[in-house]
Amino acid sequence: MHAAGWDERVRPVSPGHLEPLAAALDRLPASPARILDIGTGTGAAAIEVATRYPAAEVVGIDLSAQMVAQAKARAAESASVRFFVADIADFEDKRGFDLIMMLNMPPFFDKVAALLRPGGFVASASSYGSRTPFFTPAGLLEHGFGQRGLHTVATGQAGPGTYYLARRP
């Protein structure tokens, strides 16, 4: 990914871009303590959830060192958000997460299930619905996460996009 100009092209902090993710988060019954943002890019979603859940520890990971550098600069004043260059395929965390977010990302069924604490949630959102690169229909998400023991909580549309929310018992 080319970090230079990313925010201008994608506009990740625009209300429409984050609206489907916000709609999924509106359905959470409680504030999560630890949150993982997979494919964080320049950190817009991670910073948004850190503002929404100020007591939470938020971790954003991305393959691009340039994107992570921009995310760190954007979040310089927020002690509750940390960003790392990492690939979800080999990302490890022994403590696990209460919420794992994937905004405009393909699903990582096995890794998400392995990193999700009991009672935790996964939120997958596509900013522009089926027009979003890496769009995954709710039925496929339900099937994939269901095979790994997660239960669908909600699916829907918000603004121009869609969201999916599942819970690990």
Protein Blocks (a to p, Z undefined) as FASTA:
>chain_A
ZZehklmmnopmbmklmmmmmmmmmmpcbdcfbdcdehklnommmmmmmmmmmmbccddd
dfblklmmmmmmmmmmmmkbccddddfklgccfkbpabdcdehiacdfklmmmmpcghia
cddddfkljmlghiacfklmmmmmmmnopacfbgcdehjbdcdddddZZ
